[in-house]
Amino acid sequence: MLKIENLHKSFGGIKAVDNCTLTVSQGSITGLIGPNGAGKTTLFNLITGFLKPEAGAIWFKKERIDGLPPHGIFHKSLGRTFQIPRELREMTVLENIMVVPAGQIGEKIWNSWLRFSSIKKQEKEIKEKAEDILEFVELIELKNEFAKNLSSGQKKLLELARVLMGNPYMILLDEPGAGVNPTLMTKLSDKILDLRENGRTFFLIEHDMDIITYLCNKVIVMNKGANLAEGTPREIKKDNRVLEAYLGE
C-alpha cells in the first residue's frame, strides 16, 4: 500500500532521512522504531506532505504522492495522528469530529439562505457518523466536553476518531503510547486491532516494545535516517545491528 524509494531529506548538514527505502503491506500493522534522532518523525512528515523530499519517491496505492500538500494527501485517504495531540481546544469533542469532512455545504455563507434544508440534512448525517465513531473509541460520554479538558490518553483517542472521520485506507500513528496510561493504551491498542480486522492499514512509530510486540506484524528499524533492519518483533529483538544502534557498539 505504501512504497518509499531512496528518500532523502537534510536540514543544513544533517541528513535526517538518508536513502531510505521501505514498504508497508495492505492490511498490516507495521512498526517503525529507532533511536532518538533516527529520522522517524521526519519520515512521517515527508509521507504526509508536511515536508518535501530532496530526492526519492513516495507511492501510495500505486500513485506517486511526494510533492502533494498535506490536505491533498489526506484526500487520498492517508491520515495521521501526532505525537503531541493537536485538538481544537476551544471546541467540543463532537465539534472536533464534525469539522473533518471536506466540502460541507454550510462552508459557503450564501448557502445559509439558499440551501438551508440541505445544510441541516447534511449536518444531521455528519453528526450521526461522528457519534458512531465516538461510540467506537468510547468517548461518546464526553462529546459535549471541551477538547482542552481531556486527559492525554483521551486526546490520543480523539486524534484517532478525527482521522477515522476521513475514512482513510491507511493511518500513520506517531507514538500513540506517549503520555498514555496503561489502561487507556490497552483500549487504544484494541481499537487499532479492531480497525485492522476491518481492513485498515497502520504504520506506527513507537518506543515501547511491548506495544510493538502486541500490535505489529512487521517492524522496521531506522538509524541515521536509513532503514537498518526489518522483520518480526521477535527477529528484531535478536538483531545485533539493532542492539548496537540503541546501545552503541
ABEGO torsion letter per residue (X at the ends): XBBBBGBBBBBEABBABBGBBBBBBBGBBBBBBEBBGAGAAAAAAAAAGABBBABEBBBBGGBBABGBBAAAAAAAGBBBBBABBBBBAABBAAAAAAAABBGBAAABAAAAAAAAAAAAAAAAAAAAAAAAAAAAAGAAAAAABBAAABBAAAAAAAAAAAAAAAGBABBBBBGAABGBBAAAAAAAAAAAAAAAAAGBBBBBBBABAAAAAAABABBBBBBGGBBABBEBAAAAAABAAAAAAAAEX
